[in-house]
Amino acid sequence: MQANGAEMMRIAMIQMVKEGIEVCAPVHDAFLIEAPLENLEKSVHKAQEIMAEASRTVLKVMKLKTDAELISYPDRFIDQDRGGVFFDSVMEILQEIQKGQSLSK
């Protein structure tokens, strides 16, 4: 089962890059992509089509459906289950560093 999922991800990643979709990172069974706001929905839709086609290529008999979460600046993607606490800690440290730099000027 996991080998099929990995193969779908590899096929989808290659095709997304060929189609000009900027893939920032795979995230477990998903992709984090980046696009200008005016192209974001189109890029997400294209990525979903590519993922469906990759699943059909591997599974032969069906296409898997995907869902998408659109995140726009200034919001950020944060994997709350695995990285939220760490990310919050890093942001607090960065704020302290910035405060210290502004005091020394």
C-alpha positions as CSV (number, residue, x, y, z in Angstrom):
1,M,0.0,0.0,0.0
2,Q,2.7,2.5,1.0
3,A,4.8,1.6,-2.1
4,N,1.8,2.5,-4.3
5,G,1.4,5.8,-2.5
6,A,5.1,6.6,-2.9
7,E,5.0,5.8,-6.6
8,M,1.9,8.1,-7.1
9,M,3.8,10.9,-5.3
10,R,6.9,10.4,-7.5
11,I,4.8,10.4,-10.7
12,A,2.8,13.4,-9.6
13,M,5.9,15.4,-8.5
14,I,7.6,14.8,-11.9
15,Q,4.5,15.9,-13.8
16,M,3.9,19.0,-11.7
17,V,7.4,20.2,-12.3
18,K,7.1,19.5,-16.0
19,E,3.8,21.6,-16.0
20,G,5.5,24.5,-14.3
21,I,4.0,24.1,-10.8
22,E,6.4,25.2,-8.2
23,V,6.5,22.4,-5.6
24,C,8.0,23.6,-2.3
25,A,7.9,20.2,-0.5
26,P,6.1,16.9,-0.2
27,V,4.2,16.7,3.1
28,H,3.4,13.1,3.9
29,D,0.8,12.3,1.3
30,A,0.4,15.8,-0.1
31,F,2.4,18.6,-1.8
32,L,3.0,22.2,-0.7
33,I,3.0,24.3,-3.8
34,E,3.6,28.0,-4.3
35,A,1.9,30.2,-6.9
36,P,1.1,33.9,-7.4
37,L,-2.3,34.7,-5.9
38,E,-3.9,35.3,-9.3
39,N,-2.8,31.8,-10.4
40,L,-3.2,29.9,-7.1
41,E,-6.6,28.3,-7.7
42,K,-5.7,27.3,-11.2
43,S,-2.4,25.8,-10.0
44,V,-4.1,23.9,-7.2
45,H,-6.7,22.5,-9.6
46,K,-4.0,21.5,-12.1
47,A,-2.0,19.8,-9.2
48,Q,-5.1,17.9,-8.2
49,E,-5.7,16.7,-11.8
50,I,-2.1,15.6,-11.9
51,M,-2.4,13.7,-8.6
52,A,-5.6,12.0,-9.8
53,E,-3.9,10.9,-13.1
54,A,-0.9,9.6,-11.2
55,S,-3.2,7.5,-9.0
56,R,-4.9,6.1,-12.1
57,T,-1.5,5.3,-13.6
58,V,-0.5,3.3,-10.5
59,L,-3.9,1.8,-9.5
60,K,-5.2,1.2,-13.1
61,V,-8.8,0.9,-12.1
62,M,-9.6,4.2,-10.3
63,K,-8.5,7.7,-9.7
64,L,-8.2,8.9,-6.1
65,K,-9.8,12.2,-5.1
66,T,-7.8,14.9,-3.3
67,D,-8.7,17.9,-1.2
68,A,-6.8,21.2,-0.9
69,E,-6.2,23.9,1.6
70,L,-5.3,27.3,0.2
71,I,-3.1,29.4,2.4
72,S,-2.3,33.0,1.5
73,Y,0.2,35.5,2.9
74,P,0.5,36.5,5.7
75,D,-0.8,33.1,6.9
76,R,1.6,30.1,6.8
77,F,1.3,26.4,6.5
78,I,1.9,24.8,9.9
79,D,1.6,21.1,10.6
80,Q,0.0,21.5,14.0
81,D,0.2,17.8,14.8
82,R,4.0,17.6,14.3
83,G,5.4,21.1,14.0
84,G,3.2,23.7,15.6
85,V,4.9,23.9,19.0
86,F,8.4,24.0,17.4
87,F,7.3,26.7,15.0
88,D,5.8,28.8,17.8
89,S,9.1,28.5,19.7
90,V,11.2,29.6,16.8
91,M,8.9,32.6,16.1
92,E,9.2,33.7,19.8
93,I,13.0,33.5,19.7
94,L,13.0,35.5,16.4
95,Q,10.8,38.2,18.1
96,E,13.2,38.4,21.0
97,I,16.1,38.8,18.7
98,Q,14.4,41.5,16.8
99,K,13.5,43.4,20.0
100,G,17.1,43.2,21.1
101,Q,18.4,44.5,17.8
102,S,16.0,47.5,17.9
103,L,17.1,48.4,21.4
104,S,20.8,48.5,20.4
105,K,20.2,51.0,17.5
